[in-house]
């Protein structure tokens, strides 16, 4: 969270703004990040910064894999994903490891 908050504050300064109302993060299901822990860390780190009294909005991104045999994308909650159609394992993760600053609401 420290890195995300630092980036958000840097972008806020670059935009000439002085207050962060909302930080929108995209968090992948397989990122290893616990959204509740992020929220707790944000609440601990924001006081005394332009993000004080701001809000953290988290978008959960499901894990999506590609099946080369079926040429289709599918979702799975497991890193060792098996195609639901052909039951072959997929080694190609297309989404689900994100931890990115998607947008902010500032002024």
Backbone as CSV, one residue per row, in Angstrom:
resi,resn,N_x,N_y,N_z,CA_x,CA_y,CA_z,C_x,C_y,C_z
1,UNK,0.822,-1.195,0.000,0.000,0.000,0.000,0.860,1.251,0.000
2,UNK,2.008,1.162,0.667,2.893,2.335,0.705,3.283,2.767,-0.702
3,UNK,3.628,1.803,-1.560,4.009,2.127,-2.927,2.861,2.731,-3.722
4,UNK,1.672,2.182,-3.568,0.504,2.702,-4.284,0.164,4.110,-3.804
5,UNK,0.226,4.340,-2.502,-0.068,5.662,-1.967,0.983,6.677,-2.411
6,UNK,2.245,6.283,-2.397,3.315,7.173,-2.854,3.097,7.572,-4.301
7,UNK,2.755,6.590,-5.149,2.487,6.879,-6.565,1.290,7.814,-6.706
8,UNK,0.229,7.559,-5.957,-0.965,8.403,-6.027,-0.647,9.839,-5.603
9,UNK,0.127,9.990,-4.558,0.480,11.333,-4.093,1.386,12.047,-5.090
10,UNK,2.286,11.309,-5.709,3.155,11.888,-6.739,2.327,12.370,-7.923
11,UNK,1.378,11.560,-8.377,0.510,11.942,-9.499,-0.368,13.136,-9.126
12,UNK,-0.787,13.190,-7.874,-1.594,14.314,-7.394,-0.799,15.610,-7.479
13,UNK,0.449,15.562,-7.008,1.322,16.751,-7.079,1.566,17.159,-8.532
14,UNK,1.842,16.177,-9.396,2.098,16.474,-10.808,0.901,17.137,-11.473
15,UNK,-0.298,16.782,-11.037,-1.514,17.362,-11.611,-1.842,18.722,-11.008
16,UNK,-1.057,19.148,-10.013,-1.304,20.425,-9.376,-2.467,20.386,-8.399
17,UNK,-2.855,19.197,-7.982,-3.961,19.037,-7.034,-3.413,18.967,-5.615
18,UNK,-4.311,19.142,-4.658,-3.865,19.124,-3.265,-4.626,18.129,-2.401
19,UNK,-5.615,17.459,-2.983,-6.410,16.532,-2.184,-6.772,15.290,-3.004
20,UNK,-6.673,14.138,-2.352,-7.057,12.866,-2.964,-8.375,12.420,-2.331
21,UNK,-9.408,12.297,-3.157,-10.714,11.870,-2.649,-10.850,10.347,-2.693
22,UNK,-10.444,9.752,-3.816,-10.569,8.299,-3.978,-9.372,7.784,-4.769
23,UNK,-8.821,6.674,-4.309,-7.787,5.941,-5.051,-8.423,4.619,-5.477
24,UNK,-8.458,4.383,-6.784,-9.023,3.147,-7.327,-7.880,2.187,-7.666
25,UNK,-7.858,1.034,-7.010,-6.850,0.007,-7.279,-7.515,-1.212,-7.913
26,UNK,-6.809,-1.852,-8.835,-7.232,-3.130,-9.409,-6.342,-4.206,-8.802
27,UNK,-6.969,-5.194,-8.139,-6.226,-6.236,-7.436,-6.619,-7.602,-7.995
28,UNK,-5.647,-8.332,-8.517,-5.889,-9.650,-9.082,-6.076,-10.714,-8.016
29,UNK,-6.912,-11.690,-8.333,-7.225,-12.780,-7.402,-5.984,-13.593,-7.021
30,UNK,-5.001,-13.654,-7.912,-3.788,-14.430,-7.647,-2.579,-13.539,-7.355
31,UNK,-2.824,-12.287,-6.989,-1.730,-11.350,-6.736,-1.062,-11.586,-5.390
32,UNK,-1.746,-12.296,-4.503,-1.208,-12.509,-3.167,-1.515,-11.350,-2.238
33,UNK,-2.296,-10.392,-2.718,-2.649,-9.218,-1.925,-4.009,-9.448,-1.278
34,UNK,-4.100,-9.132,0.003,-5.356,-9.265,0.743,-6.019,-7.889,0.795
35,UNK,-7.165,-7.725,0.125,-7.812,-6.410,0.084,-8.064,-5.793,1.461
36,UNK,-8.459,-6.582,2.451,-8.684,-6.034,3.795,-7.390,-5.482,4.392
37,UNK,-6.278,-6.130,4.103,-4.984,-5.643,4.594,-4.620,-4.325,3.914
38,UNK,-4.941,-4.205,2.625,-4.696,-2.942,1.919,-5.503,-1.818,2.547
39,UNK,-6.768,-2.098,2.829,-7.637,-1.093,3.428,-7.085,-0.648,4.785
40,UNK,-6.670,-1.604,5.586,-6.094,-1.305,6.900,-4.839,-0.438,6.750
41,UNK,-3.982,-0.812,5.815,-2.738,-0.060,5.595,-3.040,1.348,5.090
42,UNK,-4.015,1.481,4.198,-4.382,2.805,3.698,-4.835,3.700,4.849
43,UNK,-5.674,3.163,5.718,-6.173,3.940,6.851,-5.047,4.344,7.812
44,UNK,-4.006,3.536,7.885,-2.867,3.854,8.743,-1.914,4.858,8.093
45,UNK,-1.776,4.808,6.766,-0.799,5.633,6.069,-1.332,6.982,5.588
46,UNK,-2.617,7.096,5.356,-3.191,8.306,4.760,-3.175,9.542,5.668
47,UNK,-3.369,9.409,6.984,-3.369,10.616,7.821,-2.085,11.432,7.661
48,UNK,-2.269,12.758,7.555,-1.121,13.646,7.385,-0.696,13.818,5.948
49,UNK,-1.412,13.183,5.014,-1.113,13.303,3.587,-2.343,13.891,2.880
50,UNK,-2.213,14.277,1.617,-3.384,14.741,0.871,-4.489,13.681,0.726
51,UNK,-4.194,12.443,1.057,-5.201,11.376,0.987,-5.972,11.214,2.293
52,UNK,-5.608,12.017,3.308,-6.336,11.940,4.573,-7.812,12.223,4.321
53,UNK,-8.672,11.440,4.913,-10.127,11.495,4.721,-10.550,11.033,3.325
54,UNK,-9.608,10.516,2.554,-9.926,9.949,1.252,-10.406,8.511,1.410
55,UNK,-10.697,7.895,0.280,-11.243,6.544,0.285,-10.437,5.670,-0.676
56,UNK,-10.324,4.410,-0.329,-9.679,3.420,-1.180,-10.765,2.547,-1.795
57,UNK,-10.817,2.493,-3.107,-11.783,1.654,-3.814,-11.013,0.535,-4.505
58,UNK,-11.404,-0.702,-4.218,-10.683,-1.856,-4.755,-11.568,-2.622,-5.727
59,UNK,-11.062,-2.815,-6.935,-11.727,-3.643,-7.947,-11.028,-5.001,-7.946
60,UNK,-11.775,-6.052,-7.672,-11.211,-7.401,-7.693,-11.201,-7.924,-9.125
61,UNK,-10.028,-8.378,-9.578,-9.871,-8.898,-10.937,-9.743,-10.416,-10.856
62,UNK,-10.683,-11.145,-11.466,-10.598,-12.604,-11.421,-9.420,-13.118,-12.259
63,UNK,-8.948,-14.304,-11.908,-7.873,-14.932,-12.676,-8.465,-15.503,-13.962
64,UNK,-7.862,-15.106,-15.093,-8.312,-15.606,-16.394,-7.135,-16.284,-17.094
65,UNK,-7.403,-17.455,-17.616,-6.387,-18.259,-18.291,-6.786,-18.477,-19.744
66,UNK,-5.799,-18.876,-20.557,-6.011,-19.158,-21.961,-5.780,-20.642,-22.216
67,UNK,-6.725,-21.261,-22.914,-6.564,-22.649,-23.336,-6.192,-22.645,-24.813
68,UNK,-4.978,-23.070,-25.119,-4.518,-23.092,-26.506,-5.256,-24.148,-27.319
69,UNK,-5.654,-25.234,-26.696,-6.363,-26.311,-27.394,-7.748,-25.856,-27.833
70,UNK,-8.488,-25.253,-26.923,-9.861,-24.811,-27.212,-9.918,-23.387,-27.770
71,UNK,-8.789,-22.709,-27.737,-8.669,-21.299,-28.127,-9.732,-20.433,-27.457
72,UNK,-9.769,-20.568,-26.132,-10.709,-19.753,-25.368,-10.118,-19.386,-24.016
73,UNK,-10.673,-18.311,-23.466,-10.273,-17.851,-22.158,-11.270,-18.380,-21.135
74,UNK,-10.778,-18.667,-19.921,-11.656,-19.142,-18.853,-11.140,-18.650,-17.511
75,UNK,-12.026,-18.627,-16.517,-11.663,-18.191,-15.176,-11.386,-19.381,-14.278
76,UNK,-10.475,-19.159,-13.340,-10.161,-20.175,-12.342,-9.647,-19.480,-11.089
77,UNK,-9.918,-20.053,-9.938,-9.413,-19.509,-8.684,-8.086,-20.131,-8.287
78,UNK,-7.589,-21.044,-9.108,-6.381,-21.805,-8.790,-5.297,-21.498,-9.815
79,UNK,-4.066,-21.350,-9.361,-2.945,-21.084,-10.267,-2.693,-22.257,-11.214
80,UNK,-3.053,-23.452,-10.794,-2.910,-24.636,-11.646,-4.263,-24.894,-12.288
81,UNK,-4.593,-24.059,-13.260,-5.919,-24.060,-13.865,-6.044,-25.120,-14.952
82,UNK,-7.211,-25.723,-14.962,-7.546,-26.723,-15.965,-8.716,-26.200,-16.782
83,UNK,-8.630,-26.328,-18.097,-9.701,-25.875,-18.971,-10.990,-26.638,-18.633
84,UNK,-12.102,-25.932,-18.446,-13.345,-26.613,-18.110,-13.913,-27.446,-19.269
85,UNK,-13.453,-27.205,-20.504,-13.954,-27.958,-21.659,-13.120,-29.196,-21.970
86,UNK,-11.808,-28.985,-22.172,-10.962,-30.113,-22.592,-10.167,-30.720,-21.431
87,UNK,-10.196,-30.063,-20.268,-9.531,-30.532,-19.043,-8.012,-30.585,-19.136
88,UNK,-7.450,-29.850,-20.079,-5.988,-29.747,-20.168,-5.531,-28.566,-19.305
89,UNK,-4.379,-28.698,-18.670,-3.885,-27.589,-17.842,-3.453,-26.413,-18.709
90,UNK,-3.683,-25.233,-18.186,-3.274,-24.024,-18.893,-2.070,-23.429,-18.185
91,UNK,-1.088,-23.042,-18.951,0.089,-22.388,-18.397,0.108,-20.906,-18.697
92,UNK,-0.979,-20.405,-19.296,-0.981,-19.000,-19.707,-2.015,-18.196,-18.920
93,UNK,-1.527,-17.471,-17.948,-2.365,-16.597,-17.143,-2.498,-15.263,-17.869
94,UNK,-3.713,-14.867,-18.161,-3.950,-13.617,-18.887,-4.286,-12.455,-17.966
95,UNK,-4.867,-12.730,-16.816,-5.210,-11.681,-15.846,-5.342,-12.324,-14.478
96,UNK,-5.105,-11.532,-13.451,-5.286,-12.038,-12.105,-4.127,-11.793,-11.166
97,UNK,-3.046,-11.215,-11.683,-1.900,-10.903,-10.815,-1.720,-9.398,-10.632
98,UNK,-2.676,-8.630,-11.103,-2.562,-7.181,-11.066,-2.553,-6.631,-9.649
99,UNK,-1.823,-5.584,-9.493,-1.967,-4.642,-8.389,-1.595,-3.320,-8.993
100,UNK,-2.619,-2.616,-9.479,-2.327,-1.395,-10.218,-3.228,-0.250,-9.799
101,UNK,-2.674,0.928,-9.898,-3.421,2.145,-9.664,-4.219,2.398,-10.936
102,UNK,-5.534,2.220,-10.863,-6.376,2.348,-12.051,-6.759,3.796,-12.312
103,UNK,-7.150,4.521,-11.267,-7.532,5.921,-11.414,-7.613,6.566,-10.037
104,UNK,-7.795,7.885,-10.065,-7.920,8.639,-8.824,-8.937,9.752,-9.024
105,UNK,-9.521,10.172,-7.922,-10.367,11.355,-7.923,-9.662,12.371,-7.032
106,UNK,-9.240,13.477,-7.645,-8.436,14.484,-6.944,-8.980,15.883,-7.232
107,UNK,-8.555,16.813,-6.416,-8.791,18.229,-6.743,-7.752,19.100,-6.057
